[in-house]
């Protein structure tokens, strides 16, 4: 490969007026309800949760007015705070309790291992079971779909059949973990999984992880010679070029996987050889050093600039980037930017991670509802329909929301009095009412 510069000019971010919102849009957070949206008489209880390995998390238990219900909806995300998830008011109005739990990776997923986050999930659900709730409804929102579907997959298995080791090589402890399975599963604005999504977004033009601005122009989606046009003007990529691009994305993820496993092997060998008491020795320093990696070029899916790829109602760009995709791929806060080697393998590697909706769906054996917004920049209808087709139950439903952003905001072209969040609340509560 030859390294060089792409012919890229600085581009302004998308103007905020492109995002049309209703009065119900939450101000200050994309995932939270406003306090005044809660039904009168709602009770909220803060709960601390301790996993079996001692890790701490917390959450809010919402109880609707009246007698304590027998059903509770569970929201959880690997790193975002779901304690005030935006569908909570609608579920409370329908008579369900709502549990919004954080994980040990809240707001910092640099060392997020999904196999450990499942221990947090299990601890929260045990708490709900012990509190007397008879029916557990898992509602995975965005990346929460992968976390909770992975949990349901493992919880539904006999302990001896559960995954014994994570992709990073460490034991999972699932065989000895009390993991109560849920009764119903809802995927709300799901993407295929963090690793699978990054597999489609990682920039294959990066030829050297230690020098991430050295790129191969033949694999650069921002090179006009490959079909790029000034953002947000639509680009157009040749299908044969795109096929090579996808193959090169897999090759780069494989290279990073090899690097991560090499770092972990070196760490384990140092741990075995070191005299930890002699902290001045070089081996002891290696044994105590957690291997970190910096990964750039993580927002480069040609579908972000070419609307003919996975056509839907979306705006150009990605939810992982403000404005031009490169601002997400190289800016300070983006997907998988700074990660430990074990977190890369467990969470961000589309070739190694197991905590993926795309993998877990075929193991979900309870009634399942998928709510798919058609204006999602990073989850596409044909992908989600294919995943949905592999859910192995007859009681399953897929429904779509027109002109809805990933976080269920309105997009241009929709009626201004149409609220995707309210519509999703109606869909979910009606579907639950037919089964509870």
Secondary structure by P-SEA (a helix, b strand, c coil): cbbbbcccccccccccccccccccccccccccccccccccbbbbbbbbbbccccccccbbbbbcccccccbbbbbbccccccccccaaaaaaaabbbbbbbbcccccccccccaaaaaaaaaaaaaaaaaacccbbbbbbccaaaaaaaaaaaaaacccccccccccccccccccccbbbbbcbbbbccccccaaaaaaacccccccccccccccccccccccccccccccccbbbbbaaaaaaaaaaaaaaaaaaaaaaaaaaaaaaaaaacccccccccaaaaaaaccbbbbbcccccccccccccccccccccccccccccccccccccccccccccaaaaaaccccccccccccccccccccbbbbbbbcccccccaaaaaaaaaaccccbbbbbbbccccccccccccccccccaaaaaaaaaaaaaaacc
